[in-house]
């Protein structure tokens, strides 16, 4: 039998071991923090961010990340420190440099956390540059609308459905009909993405329901996802095989992300089992260009969340600023009316006709500038030997994040009124300055090898949707004091965007 002395000795040894482990961890943390601070000591930034990832985590959790970063960058300049191994820039020359086709930069580890199917990489998350380039080449024709993928016809069909729903369900005949435009556009975008991707819309728009709970999943998941992405330890843990084997989503799940993955898996299985083509969708094109069954699953899994949220943000942002600026609203409606009267606008408008409407193009570019689809993130890793960015040497292995929100409001590029929605800035300048402005705004879709593959589809939508809406309806914000609820993470979550829909005399 153990004596009291033996028990006391054993307890004291256990306590000593615990204290030893604690002290060792504390020393390790202090030493690593000092090393991390020293490595990028020449870059200014918030004090906590110089040795801890908690600053980025808590800033992201607020849902005001875009405004916090803009405020800090005004204080610290065009390159600042946001983490022990991270710097943030809003300089367009830097983005052109690091995203160039021949750039030696690679994706940072942050990308691993945007695996919407967590068991494999899509073109959005693939960290291996060679694999990324090969996969992107395989999916490019589908996203460009080549082969049997008629992007314009598919966009026209979904916009027609949207217009009919507004006419039948929300047209104001007595001052009572209002629509949550933010949510309706999400239904529209999800149906469009699933139509072009796999041949059939999910039916969210036609029924005005979140049929597969995707929106509710995304709204609950995005704040958590974007926040833990700022902490490499958590990022690596949630993407680890250990965690996924215990708590990861499964295609057999009845709800959540697993349910979404199951829908994708069954869809791809049917397509490969049938051996059929002629659906006129991207999936056909991907199979034709050699994507395996698993690769098709991965690309479709990322297509819905990535493709729907970015374009939805652009449409909602342009709509808010448009209906908030009466002079802009009237000018665009007049351009549409004149174009219809002169036979320059078909029903529905074509892509080429829209490109020839100068004020429409100015409104779209200015709207993207005011509410870019992504705000911050997408870091690239400085290559071996380091690099000079914004006039300062940055050591190899540093992650360079881009502050898209501040880049789109850069006064050196867009003028002292960069915070104001003013489409006329694109019409008052000469051709050289206009090309410079547009080149900067195009960075919202990425650049070079990292450019968004869905850019072509996005421009089909933007060029058409506002013409079709404003030729059929008049709109009014329901709550001018608080027109929407907007939360900024690495991208935006926007809801409660209520609009009154009124009949407009046909033109």
C-alpha positions as CSV (number, residue, x, y, z in Angstrom):
1,X,0.0,0.0,0.0
2,X,1.3,3.5,-0.9
3,X,2.1,5.7,2.0
4,X,1.0,9.3,2.3
5,X,4.6,10.3,1.6
6,X,4.6,8.2,-1.7
7,X,1.3,9.9,-2.8
8,X,2.7,13.3,-2.0
9,X,5.9,12.6,-3.8
10,X,4.0,11.3,-6.9
11,X,1.7,14.4,-6.9
12,X,4.6,16.8,-6.6
13,X,6.4,15.0,-9.5
14,X,3.2,15.3,-11.6
15,X,2.9,18.9,-10.7
16,X,6.5,19.5,-11.5
17,X,6.1,17.8,-14.9
18,X,3.1,19.9,-15.7
19,X,4.9,23.1,-14.8
20,X,7.9,22.0,-16.9
21,X,5.7,21.5,-19.9
22,X,3.9,24.8,-19.3
23,X,7.2,26.7,-18.9
24,X,8.6,25.0,-22.0
25,X,5.6,26.0,-24.1
26,X,5.8,29.6,-22.7
27,X,9.5,29.9,-23.6
28,X,8.9,28.4,-27.0
29,X,6.1,30.9,-27.7
30,X,8.1,33.9,-26.5
31,X,11.2,32.8,-28.5
32,X,9.1,32.2,-31.7
33,X,7.2,35.4,-31.2
34,X,10.5,37.4,-30.9
35,X,11.9,35.6,-34.0
36,X,8.7,36.4,-36.0
37,X,8.7,40.0,-34.9
38,X,12.3,40.5,-35.8
39,X,12.0,39.0,-39.2
40,X,9.5,41.6,-40.4
41,X,10.4,44.3,-37.9
42,X,10.8,47.0,-40.7
43,X,7.0,46.9,-41.5
44,X,4.6,49.0,-39.4
45,X,1.3,47.6,-38.2
46,X,-0.8,47.0,-35.1
47,X,1.3,46.0,-32.2
48,X,-0.5,42.7,-31.5
49,X,-0.2,41.7,-35.2
50,X,3.6,41.8,-35.0
51,X,3.8,38.6,-32.9
52,X,0.3,37.1,-32.8
53,X,-2.4,35.9,-35.2
54,X,-5.1,37.0,-32.7
55,X,-5.2,40.5,-34.1
56,X,-6.3,39.2,-37.5
57,X,-8.7,36.7,-36.0
58,X,-10.5,39.3,-33.8
59,X,-10.6,41.9,-36.6
60,X,-12.2,39.3,-39.0
61,X,-14.7,38.3,-36.3
62,X,-16.2,41.8,-36.1
63,X,-17.6,41.6,-39.6
64,X,-16.0,44.9,-40.3
65,X,-12.6,43.6,-41.6
66,X,-12.7,45.8,-44.8
67,X,-13.1,49.0,-42.7
68,X,-10.6,48.0,-40.1
69,X,-8.0,47.3,-42.7
70,X,-8.7,50.5,-44.6
71,X,-8.3,52.5,-41.4
72,X,-5.1,50.8,-40.4
73,X,-3.6,51.1,-43.9
74,X,-4.3,54.9,-43.9
75,X,-2.3,55.0,-40.7
76,X,0.6,52.7,-41.7
77,X,0.9,53.2,-45.5
78,X,0.6,51.0,-48.6
79,X,2.4,48.1,-47.0
80,X,1.7,47.1,-43.4
81,X,2.0,44.0,-41.2
82,X,-1.1,42.1,-40.3
83,X,0.5,38.9,-38.8
84,X,3.8,37.4,-37.7
85,X,4.5,36.3,-41.3
86,X,2.0,38.4,-43.2
87,X,2.0,41.8,-44.9
88,X,-0.9,43.6,-46.6
89,X,-0.7,45.8,-49.6
90,X,-3.2,47.9,-51.7
91,X,-0.8,48.9,-54.4
92,X,-2.0,47.7,-57.9
93,X,1.6,47.5,-59.3
94,X,2.3,44.9,-56.6
95,X,-0.7,42.8,-57.6
96,X,0.2,42.9,-61.3
97,X,3.8,41.9,-60.3
98,X,3.0,38.9,-58.0
99,X,0.1,37.6,-60.1
100,X,1.9,37.8,-63.4
101,X,2.0,34.7,-65.6
102,X,5.7,34.3,-65.2
103,X,5.8,35.3,-61.5
104,X,7.7,33.0,-59.2
105,X,5.2,33.7,-56.4
106,X,3.1,30.7,-55.2
107,X,-0.1,30.6,-53.3
108,X,0.1,31.0,-49.5
109,X,-1.1,28.3,-47.1
110,X,-4.3,30.3,-46.5
111,X,-5.7,28.8,-49.7
112,X,-5.9,25.3,-48.1
113,X,-8.8,26.5,-46.0
114,X,-11.0,27.4,-49.0
115,X,-11.5,23.7,-50.0
116,X,-15.3,23.6,-50.2
117,X,-14.9,19.9,-50.7
118,X,-12.3,19.4,-47.9
119,X,-11.0,16.1,-49.2
120,X,-9.3,17.5,-52.3
121,X,-8.2,20.7,-54.1
122,X,-10.1,22.6,-56.8
123,X,-8.5,25.1,-59.1
124,X,-9.4,27.7,-56.4
125,X,-7.4,26.1,-53.6
126,X,-4.7,24.1,-55.4
127,X,-1.4,25.1,-53.9
128,X,0.8,23.4,-56.5
129,X,1.3,26.0,-59.3
130,X,1.9,23.4,-62.0
131,X,-1.2,21.4,-61.0
132,X,-3.2,24.6,-60.8
133,X,-2.1,25.7,-64.3
134,X,-2.9,22.3,-65.8
135,X,-6.4,22.1,-64.2
136,X,-7.2,25.7,-65.1
137,X,-6.3,25.0,-68.8
138,X,-8.7,22.0,-68.7
139,X,-11.7,24.0,-67.3
140,X,-11.0,27.2,-69.3
141,X,-13.1,26.4,-72.3
142,X,-16.2,25.7,-70.2
143,X,-15.9,28.9,-68.3
144,X,-15.3,30.8,-71.5
145,X,-18.5,29.5,-73.0
146,X,-16.9,27.5,-75.7
147,X,-18.1,24.2,-77.3
148,X,-21.8,23.8,-76.6
149,X,-21.8,26.0,-73.5
150,X,-23.9,29.0,-74.6
151,X,-23.4,31.3,-71.6
152,X,-25.3,34.2,-73.1
153,X,-28.4,32.1,-73.7
154,X,-28.3,30.7,-70.2
155,X,-27.9,34.1,-68.6
156,X,-30.9,35.4,-70.7
157,X,-33.1,32.5,-69.6
158,X,-32.4,33.1,-65.9
159,X,-32.8,36.9,-66.1
160,X,-36.2,36.3,-67.9
161,X,-37.2,34.1,-64.9
162,X,-36.1,36.8,-62.5
163,X,-38.1,39.5,-64.4
164,X,-41.3,37.2,-64.4
165,X,-41.0,36.6,-60.7
166,X,-40.8,40.3,-60.0
167,X,-43.8,41.0,-62.2
168,X,-45.9,38.2,-60.9
169,X,-45.0,38.3,-57.2
170,X,-43.7,41.8,-56.3
171,X,-45.0,44.4,-58.7
172,X,-46.4,47.2,-56.6
173,X,-50.0,48.1,-57.4
174,X,-50.8,49.7,-54.0
175,X,-47.6,50.4,-52.1
176,X,-47.5,47.1,-50.4
177,X,-45.1,44.9,-52.4
178,X,-41.5,44.8,-51.4
179,X,-38.8,42.2,-52.1
180,X,-35.7,41.1,-50.3
181,X,-33.6,41.8,-53.3
182,X,-30.4,40.5,-51.7
183,X,-31.9,37.1,-51.2
184,X,-33.7,36.9,-54.5
185,X,-30.5,37.6,-56.3
186,X,-28.8,34.8,-54.4
187,X,-31.6,32.4,-55.7
188,X,-31.0,33.8,-59.2
189,X,-27.2,33.3,-59.0
190,X,-27.3,29.8,-57.6
191,X,-29.7,28.7,-60.3
192,X,-27.6,30.3,-63.0
193,X,-24.4,28.7,-61.7
194,X,-26.0,25.2,-61.5
195,X,-27.5,25.7,-64.9
196,X,-24.2,26.6,-66.6
197,X,-22.2,24.1,-64.5
198,X,-24.3,20.9,-64.7
199,X,-27.2,21.6,-67.1
200,X,-30.1,22.1,-64.7
201,X,-30.8,24.9,-62.2
202,X,-31.5,23.9,-58.6
203,X,-34.9,25.7,-58.8
204,X,-34.2,28.1,-55.9
205,X,-35.4,31.1,-58.0
206,X,-38.5,29.6,-59.5
207,X,-39.7,28.5,-56.0
208,X,-38.0,31.3,-54.0
209,X,-36.7,28.8,-51.6
210,X,-33.3,27.6,-50.4
211,X,-34.0,24.1,-51.7
212,X,-30.8,22.4,-50.6
213,X,-30.1,24.7,-47.6
214,X,-27.0,26.0,-49.3
215,X,-27.6,29.6,-48.3
216,X,-28.3,28.8,-44.7
217,X,-25.1,26.6,-44.6
218,X,-23.0,29.4,-46.2
219,X,-24.4,32.2,-43.9
220,X,-23.6,30.1,-40.8
221,X,-20.2,28.9,-42.0
222,X,-18.6,32.0,-43.6
223,X,-17.9,34.0,-40.4
224,X,-16.3,31.0,-38.7
225,X,-14.4,29.9,-41.8
226,X,-13.0,33.4,-42.6
227,X,-12.0,34.0,-39.0
228,X,-10.1,30.8,-38.3
229,X,-8.4,31.2,-41.7
230,X,-6.4,34.0,-40.0
231,X,-4.8,31.5,-37.6
232,X,-2.5,29.0,-39.3
233,X,-2.7,26.5,-36.3
234,X,-6.5,26.4,-36.5
235,X,-6.4,26.5,-40.3
236,X,-4.2,23.4,-40.4
237,X,-6.1,21.6,-37.8
238,X,-9.6,21.9,-39.4
239,X,-8.1,20.8,-42.7
240,X,-6.2,17.9,-41.2
241,X,-7.0,14.3,-42.0
242,X,-7.4,13.6,-38.3
243,X,-10.1,16.3,-37.9
244,X,-11.9,15.4,-41.1
245,X,-12.0,11.7,-40.2
246,X,-13.7,12.6,-36.9
247,X,-16.0,15.5,-37.8
248,X,-15.6,16.2,-41.5
249,X,-18.7,16.4,-43.8
250,X,-19.7,13.2,-45.6
251,X,-21.7,12.9,-48.8
252,X,-24.1,10.7,-46.9
253,X,-25.0,13.4,-44.4
254,X,-28.6,14.6,-44.3
255,X,-27.8,18.2,-43.8
256,X,-24.9,20.7,-43.8
257,X,-21.9,20.8,-46.1
258,X,-22.1,17.0,-46.4
259,X,-25.5,17.2,-48.0
260,X,-24.2,19.6,-50.5
261,X,-21.2,17.3,-51.4
262,X,-23.6,14.4,-51.7
263,X,-25.7,16.3,-54.3
264,X,-22.5,17.0,-56.3
265,X,-21.3,13.5,-56.1
266,X,-24.5,11.9,-57.3
267,X,-24.8,14.4,-60.1
268,X,-21.3,13.6,-61.4
269,X,-21.9,9.8,-61.0
270,X,-25.0,10.0,-63.2
271,X,-23.1,11.9,-65.9
272,X,-20.2,9.5,-66.0
273,X,-22.5,6.5,-65.8
274,X,-24.7,7.6,-68.6
275,X,-21.8,8.4,-70.8
276,X,-23.9,11.1,-72.4
277,X,-22.9,14.5,-73.7
278,X,-24.9,17.3,-75.4
279,X,-26.1,18.9,-72.1
280,X,-24.5,22.1,-73.2
281,X,-22.9,22.7,-69.8
282,X,-19.5,23.1,-68.3
283,X,-19.4,19.6,-66.9
284,X,-19.6,18.2,-70.5
285,X,-16.7,20.4,-71.5
286,X,-14.6,19.4,-68.5
287,X,-15.1,15.7,-69.2
288,X,-14.2,16.3,-72.9
289,X,-11.0,18.0,-71.8
290,X,-9.9,15.1,-69.6
291,X,-11.1,15.8,-66.0
292,X,-11.6,12.7,-64.0
293,X,-14.8,12.0,-62.0
294,X,-13.2,13.2,-58.8
295,X,-11.8,16.3,-60.4
296,X,-15.3,17.2,-61.7
297,X,-16.7,16.8,-58.2
298,X,-14.1,19.1,-56.8
299,X,-14.7,21.8,-59.4
300,X,-18.5,21.7,-59.1
301,X,-18.2,21.8,-55.3
302,X,-16.3,25.1,-55.4
303,X,-18.3,26.6,-58.3
304,X,-21.5,27.2,-56.3
305,X,-20.1,29.0,-53.3
306,X,-17.3,30.8,-55.1
307,X,-19.3,31.6,-58.2
308,X,-22.5,32.6,-56.5
309,X,-21.3,34.8,-53.7
310,X,-18.9,37.0,-55.7
311,X,-21.3,37.8,-58.6
312,X,-24.2,38.2,-56.1
313,X,-22.1,40.8,-54.2
314,X,-21.4,42.7,-57.4
315,X,-25.0,42.8,-58.4
316,X,-26.3,43.9,-55.0
317,X,-23.6,46.5,-54.6
318,X,-24.3,48.1,-58.0
319,X,-28.0,48.0,-57.3
320,X,-27.7,49.7,-53.9
321,X,-25.5,52.6,-55.3
322,X,-27.7,52.9,-58.4
323,X,-31.0,53.3,-56.5
324,X,-29.3,55.6,-54.0
325,X,-28.2,58.1,-56.6
326,X,-31.2,59.5,-58.4
327,X,-29.2,61.4,-61.1
328,X,-27.3,58.2,-62.0
329,X,-30.5,56.1,-62.0
330,X,-32.2,58.6,-64.4
331,X,-29.2,58.8,-66.7
332,X,-29.0,55.0,-67.0
333,X,-32.7,54.7,-67.6
334,X,-32.5,57.3,-70.3
335,X,-29.7,55.6,-72.0
336,X,-31.7,52.4,-72.0
337,X,-34.8,54.1,-73.3
338,X,-32.9,55.9,-76.0
339,X,-31.2,52.7,-77.1
340,X,-34.5,50.8,-77.3
341,X,-36.2,53.6,-79.3
342,X,-33.3,53.8,-81.7
343,X,-33.2,50.0,-82.2
344,X,-29.8,49.6,-80.5
345,X,-31.0,47.4,-77.7
346,X,-32.7,44.0,-78.5
347,X,-35.1,42.1,-76.3
348,X,-33.2,40.8,-74.4
349,X,-30.1,43.0,-74.8
350,X,-27.1,41.2,-76.3
351,X,-23.6,41.3,-74.8
352,X,-22.2,43.3,-77.7
353,X,-25.0,45.9,-77.5
354,X,-24.3,46.3,-73.8
355,X,-20.7,46.9,-74.4
356,X,-21.6,49.9,-76.6
357,X,-23.5,51.6,-73.8
358,X,-21.0,54.0,-72.2
359,X,-23.0,55.0,-69.2
360,X,-24.0,51.4,-68.4
361,X,-20.3,50.4,-68.5
362,X,-19.4,53.3,-66.3
363,X,-22.1,52.4,-63.7
364,X,-20.9,48.7,-63.6
365,X,-17.2,49.6,-63.2
366,X,-18.0,52.2,-60.5
367,X,-20.3,49.7,-58.7
368,X,-17.6,47.0,-58.6
369,X,-15.2,49.6,-57.3
370,X,-17.5,50.6,-54.5
371,X,-18.3,47.0,-53.4
372,X,-15.7,44.6,-54.8
373,X,-16.6,40.9,-54.7
374,X,-13.7,40.2,-52.3
375,X,-12.2,42.5,-49.8
376,X,-8.9,41.0,-48.5
377,X,-7.1,37.7,-48.6
378,X,-5.7,35.5,-51.3
379,X,-2.1,35.8,-50.3
380,X,0.9,34.8,-52.4
381,X,4.2,33.6,-50.9
382,X,7.4,35.6,-51.6
383,X,9.8,33.4,-53.6
384,X,13.3,32.3,-52.7
385,X,15.7,35.2,-52.4
386,X,13.0,37.6,-51.3
387,X,11.5,40.5,-53.3
388,X,11.2,44.3,-53.1
389,X,7.6,45.4,-52.7
390,X,6.4,49.0,-52.3
391,X,10.1,50.0,-52.0
392,X,10.9,47.6,-49.2
393,X,12.6,44.3,-49.1
394,X,10.3,41.4,-48.1
395,X,12.0,38.1,-47.0
396,X,11.3,34.9,-48.8
397,X,8.3,32.9,-47.4
398,X,6.3,36.0,-46.3
399,X,2.6,35.9,-47.3
400,X,1.5,39.0,-49.1
401,X,-2.2,39.7,-48.7
402,X,-4.1,42.2,-50.9
403,X,-6.5,44.8,-49.5
404,X,-8.9,45.0,-52.4
405,X,-11.3,47.4,-50.6
406,X,-8.6,50.0,-50.2
407,X,-7.2,49.4,-53.7
408,X,-10.5,50.2,-55.3
409,X,-10.7,53.4,-53.3
410,X,-7.1,54.5,-53.9
411,X,-7.1,58.3,-54.2
412,X,-3.9,58.3,-56.1
413,X,-5.7,56.4,-58.9
414,X,-9.3,57.4,-58.6
415,X,-9.0,60.9,-57.3
416,X,-9.9,62.7,-54.0
417,X,-13.6,61.7,-54.4
418,X,-12.7,58.0,-54.5
419,X,-15.2,57.2,-51.7
420,X,-18.1,58.6,-53.7
421,X,-20.1,56.7,-56.3
422,X,-19.6,58.8,-59.4
423,X,-19.7,56.9,-62.8
424,X,-18.9,60.1,-64.6
425,X,-15.3,59.7,-63.7
426,X,-15.0,57.2,-66.6
427,X,-16.5,59.6,-69.1
428,X,-14.8,62.9,-68.1
429,X,-11.2,61.6,-68.6
430,X,-9.3,60.9,-71.8
431,X,-8.8,57.4,-73.2
432,X,-5.5,56.8,-71.5
433,X,-6.8,57.7,-68.0
434,X,-10.0,55.6,-68.6
435,X,-7.9,52.6,-69.6
436,X,-5.9,53.0,-66.4
437,X,-9.1,53.2,-64.2
438,X,-10.6,50.1,-65.8
439,X,-7.3,48.2,-65.6
440,X,-7.3,48.8,-61.9
441,X,-10.9,47.7,-61.4
442,X,-10.2,44.6,-63.4
443,X,-8.0,43.5,-60.5
444,X,-11.2,42.8,-58.6
445,X,-11.3,39.6,-60.7
446,X,-7.6,38.8,-60.1
447,X,-4.8,38.9,-62.6
448,X,-2.6,36.7,-64.7
449,X,-2.5,33.0,-63.8
450,X,-4.7,33.7,-60.7
451,X,-7.5,35.5,-62.6
452,X,-11.0,34.3,-61.7
453,X,-12.2,31.8,-64.3
454,X,-15.7,33.0,-63.9
455,X,-15.0,36.5,-65.1
456,X,-16.6,35.9,-68.5
457,X,-19.9,34.7,-67.0
458,X,-19.9,37.6,-64.5
459,X,-19.6,40.2,-67.3
460,X,-22.5,38.5,-69.2
461,X,-24.6,39.0,-66.1
462,X,-23.6,42.5,-65.3
463,X,-24.0,43.7,-68.8
464,X,-27.5,42.4,-69.1
465,X,-29.3,42.3,-65.7
466,X,-29.5,46.1,-65.0
467,X,-30.8,46.8,-68.5
468,X,-33.6,44.2,-68.2
469,X,-34.5,45.3,-64.7
470,X,-34.6,49.0,-65.5
471,X,-36.5,48.6,-68.7
472,X,-39.3,46.8,-66.9
473,X,-39.4,48.3,-63.4
474,X,-38.7,51.2,-61.1
475,X,-37.1,50.6,-57.7
476,X,-37.0,52.3,-54.4
477,X,-35.1,51.5,-51.2
478,X,-37.5,50.5,-48.4
479,X,-35.2,51.4,-45.5
480,X,-33.1,54.4,-46.5
481,X,-31.5,54.8,-43.0
482,X,-30.3,51.2,-43.2
483,X,-30.8,49.8,-46.7
484,X,-29.1,46.5,-46.0
485,X,-27.1,44.5,-43.4
486,X,-23.5,44.2,-44.7
487,X,-20.8,42.2,-43.0
488,X,-17.3,42.3,-44.3
489,X,-15.0,39.2,-43.9
490,X,-12.7,38.1,-46.7
491,X,-15.8,38.7,-48.8
492,X,-19.1,40.2,-48.0
493,X,-22.3,38.7,-46.4
494,X,-25.2,41.0,-47.4
495,X,-28.8,40.5,-46.4
496,X,-32.0,42.4,-45.5
497,X,-31.7,44.4,-48.7
498,X,-35.4,45.4,-49.2
499,X,-36.6,47.1,-52.3
500,X,-40.0,48.3,-53.5
501,X,-40.8,47.2,-57.1
502,X,-43.0,49.5,-59.2
503,X,-44.3,49.2,-62.7
504,X,-42.5,51.2,-65.4
505,X,-44.2,52.2,-68.6
506,X,-42.9,50.1,-71.4
507,X,-40.2,51.6,-73.7
